[in-house]
Amino acid sequence: MHGRLISDERVRPAVLALLFASVLSLMMLGGRTIFAGRLQLSFYIWNLVLAWLPLLFSVRFYRLDAIHPPRTGWLAVWAVPWFLFFPNAPYLVTDMLHLKSRDPVPKWFDLTMMMSFAWTGLILGYLSLLLMQEVVRRRKGRAWGWAFAGTMLALSSFGIYLGRFLRWNSWDVLTRPLGLAGDVAERLDFMKHPEMTIFCVTFFTFSILSYATLYALTHLHVSAPAVPPAGS
């Protein structure tokens, strides 16, 4: 329906920047470990790895979509795991709940390090969503693209709740499907779970605010009119 607004040439530097941000975050954790003399907050390493998965899936999906015509089966191979692992990226924001004083490391250092991981995870997730939204926009139009993005952000807020408070993981869809389905079905009655509802609405609001801001900033020059050369 529409041409691609995001070329592969524009995706590569964004991925490299996120790789650089990930390395810096891990270096902060490594420096903290050396200073403290012991490894603490090691879960950040695994959570960062999980945050990278949706981006890797979406990049592959985005490239396959450029094939004319793309094979629907191959698209699903990458779209389904993207959907399941997408909440792992913004999930890093909730890891800041672990912030507390841990001698001998200053609390301000832990706050800065946690913000670094949270920001990296958030942008990893949003870049992956941006690529998926671009596929929907190209095929169905701008309105459908934004409907897709909003739906994914809402579902990811619920997924983050399942992971943070009920301790479910993305792979539990395969390893413990009945238990996960039962927990999800039981919580569809939002009136019985006001704290869950408030969390999901609050995180969804934060997600829409931050994603829309990122989208606007990354599209500042997309529609810029061509400037004719002087004297023409």
ABEGO torsion letter per residue (X at the ends): XBBBABBAAAAAAAAAAAAAAAAAAAAAAAAAAAAAGBBBGAAAAAAAAAAAAAAAAAAAAAAAAABOBBBAAAAAAAAAAAAAAAAAAAAAAAAAAABBBBOABBAAAAAAAAAAAAAAAAAAAAAAAAAAAAAAAAAAEAAAAAAAAAAAAAAAAAAAAAAAAAGBBAAAAAABAAAAAAAAAAAABAAABAAAAAAAAAAAAAAAAAAAAAAAAAAAAAABBBBBBBGX
